[in-house]
Amino acid sequence: MVIKQWLHTVASWGYTSVRTSAMAPQLAERFSSLGFHSAQDLSLLRLSHSAPDLIALAPDIAPRVMRTGPLSQRLRPARLNSILELDAAAFSTEWHMDRANLTDALAATHRRRIFVSRRNNALEGFVLVGSTGQHGFVQRLAVHPDARRSGVASRLLAASLNWAIGHGCTDTVVNTEITNEPAQSLYKSFGFIDMHYGLTVMEREL
Ligand SMILES: CC(C)(COP(=O)(O)OP(=O)(O)OC[C@H]1O[C@@H](n2cnc3c(N)ncnc32)[C@H](O)[C@@H]1OP(=O)(O)O)[C@@H](O)C(=O)NCCC(=O)NCCS
């Protein structure tokens, strides 16, 4: 009932379609019965840190920490823009993050850290990793198209996993599109394995 009212309100504002955040199967089914369809299917991958060995990273090429401000959630405008620009270059227009998405992602976990990789002072990749309790989450990972296949993502992911292990996480989880072969292959090369269910972004025309 609440959702139907909400759809009515959103339509009255002039929107022609709505999209949800990524949701677990049971909830996605409920939305499906309200006329929503799947817009993106994501697999959930998990890496256990039961034998937590830190991954060695050569200091000269190791990703750096991007400071996120006093409340650990705020980014200075120039840093925020550089992250958003890189994200837009890495993901298709439909799926790249805006300021609100990034703010939500920063706030989604109890702790968070952004690692960046630069070459000649230009940002070539970033990762946002967070943790809540004993669980680590790779929230976002992106490498500029011009910097790919040279190990940037591998180093960013290694820095994230080391951070998660250092914060006492017993596992790290990531979601990525089922059809995203580069990302699937990257995570699996680090030992991530598929969990028994995925997430779905649902969409409905109004
Ligand atoms: C996925 C992504 C982060 C990989 O970045 P990258 O810096 O090129 O990755 P690396 O060079 O560290 O590659 C590490 C491994 O990932 C896999 N991989 C990376 N790109 C690949 C591709 N195009 N096809 C198949 N496997 C690929 C390979 O296993 C690779 O190891 P190898 O080079 O020894 O074969 C990058 O393609 C990207 O930003 N894509 C768009 C955003 C995205 O999908 N983010 C992840 C979503 S959670």
The ligand as an SDF file (V2000), in Angstrom:
LIG
                    3D

 48 50  0  0  0  0  0  0  0  0999 V2000
   37.0410   -4.4400  -13.3290 C   0  0  0  0  0  0  0  0  0  0  0  0
   38.1630   -3.4190  -13.3040 C   0  0  0  0  0  0  0  0  0  0  0  0
   38.1240   -2.7040  -11.9540 C   0  0  0  0  0  0  0  0  0  0  0  0
   39.5070   -4.1280  -13.4970 C   0  0  0  0  0  0  0  0  0  0  0  0
   40.5450   -3.1500  -13.4120 O   0  0  0  0  0  0  0  0  0  0  0  0
   42.0290   -3.4230  -13.9580 P   0  0  0  0  0  0  0  0  0  0  0  0
   42.9350   -2.4320  -13.3140 O   0  0  0  0  0  0  0  0  0  0  0  0
   42.0140   -3.4390  -15.4360 O   0  0  0  0  0  0  0  0  0  0  0  0
   42.3240   -4.8880  -13.4110 O   0  0  0  0  0  0  0  0  0  0  0  0
   43.7720   -5.5610  -13.2310 P   0  0  0  0  0  0  0  0  0  0  0  0
   44.7170   -5.0530  -14.2920 O   0  0  0  0  0  0  0  0  0  0  0  0
   44.2160   -5.4170  -11.8230 O   0  0  0  0  0  0  0  0  0  0  0  0
   43.4140   -7.0890  -13.5700 O   0  0  0  0  0  0  0  0  0  0  0  0
   43.4210   -8.0960  -12.5710 C   0  0  0  0  0  0  0  0  0  0  0  0
   42.6820   -9.3090  -13.0850 C   0  0  0  0  0  0  0  0  0  0  0  0
   41.3010   -8.9930  -13.3020 O   0  0  0  0  0  0  0  0  0  0  0  0
   40.8380   -9.7490  -14.4390 C   0  0  0  0  0  0  0  0  0  0  0  0
   40.4880   -8.8310  -15.5340 N   0  0  0  0  0  0  0  0  0  0  0  0
   40.6750   -7.5020  -15.5720 C   0  0  0  0  0  0  0  0  0  0  0  0
   40.1910   -6.9990  -16.7410 N   0  0  0  0  0  0  0  0  0  0  0  0
   39.7030   -8.0460  -17.4380 C   0  0  0  0  0  0  0  0  0  0  0  0
   39.0490   -8.1760  -18.6950 C   0  0  0  0  0  0  0  0  0  0  0  0
   38.8190   -7.0960  -19.4920 N   0  0  0  0  0  0  0  0  0  0  0  0
   38.6460   -9.3970  -19.0920 N   0  0  0  0  0  0  0  0  0  0  0  0
   38.8490  -10.4870  -18.3010 C   0  0  0  0  0  0  0  0  0  0  0  0
   39.4750  -10.4390  -17.0990 N   0  0  0  0  0  0  0  0  0  0  0  0
   39.8850   -9.2260  -16.6620 C   0  0  0  0  0  0  0  0  0  0  0  0
   41.9770  -10.6590  -14.8450 C   0  0  0  0  0  0  0  0  0  0  0  0
   41.8640  -11.8390  -14.0720 O   0  0  0  0  0  0  0  0  0  0  0  0
   43.1650   -9.8370  -14.3910 C   0  0  0  0  0  0  0  0  0  0  0  0
   44.3300  -10.5990  -14.2040 O   0  0  0  0  0  0  0  0  0  0  0  0
   45.3630  -10.7610  -15.4440 P   0  0  0  0  0  0  0  0  0  0  0  0
   45.6390   -9.3870  -15.9700 O   0  0  0  0  0  0  0  0  0  0  0  0
   46.5430  -11.4180  -14.8070 O   0  0  0  0  0  0  0  0  0  0  0  0
   44.6450  -11.6060  -16.4520 O   0  0  0  0  0  0  0  0  0  0  0  0
   37.9970   -2.3740  -14.4610 C   0  0  0  0  0  0  0  0  0  0  0  0
   37.8020   -3.0770  -15.6710 O   0  0  0  0  0  0  0  0  0  0  0  0
   36.8510   -1.3930  -14.2600 C   0  0  0  0  0  0  0  0  0  0  0  0
   37.0190   -0.3260  -13.6390 O   0  0  0  0  0  0  0  0  0  0  0  0
   35.6630   -1.7210  -14.8100 N   0  0  0  0  0  0  0  0  0  0  0  0
   34.4810   -0.8620  -14.7170 C   0  0  0  0  0  0  0  0  0  0  0  0
   34.0340   -0.6920  -13.2960 C   0  0  0  0  0  0  0  0  0  0  0  0
   33.7660   -2.0380  -12.6470 C   0  0  0  0  0  0  0  0  0  0  0  0
   33.2450   -2.9510  -13.2700 O   0  0  0  0  0  0  0  0  0  0  0  0
   34.0920   -2.1200  -11.3380 N   0  0  0  0  0  0  0  0  0  0  0  0
   33.9270   -3.3280  -10.5580 C   0  0  0  0  0  0  0  0  0  0  0  0
   32.5060   -3.4750  -10.1810 C   0  0  0  0  0  0  0  0  0  0  0  0
   32.3240   -4.0300   -8.5250 S   0  0  0  0  0  0  0  0  0  0  0  0
  1  2  1  0
  2  3  1  0
  2  4  1  0
  2 36  1  0
  4  5  1  0
  5  6  1  0
  6  7  2  0
  6  8  1  0
  6  9  1  0
  9 10  1  0
 10 11  2  0
 10 12  1  0
 10 13  1  0
 13 14  1  0
 14 15  1  0
 15 16  1  0
 15 30  1  0
 16 17  1  0
 17 18  1  0
 17 28  1  0
 18 19  1  0
 18 27  1  0
 19 20  2  0
 20 21  1  0
 21 22  1  0
 21 27  2  0
 22 23  1  0
 22 24  2  0
 24 25  1  0
 25 26  2  0
 26 27  1  0
 28 29  1  0
 28 30  1  0
 30 31  1  0
 31 32  1  0
 32 33  2  0
 32 34  1  0
 32 35  1  0
 36 37  1  0
 36 38  1  0
 38 39  2  0
 38 40  1  0
 40 41  1  0
 41 42  1  0
 42 43  1  0
 43 44  2  0
 43 45  1  0
 45 46  1  0
 46 47  1  0
 47 48  1  0
M  END
$$$$
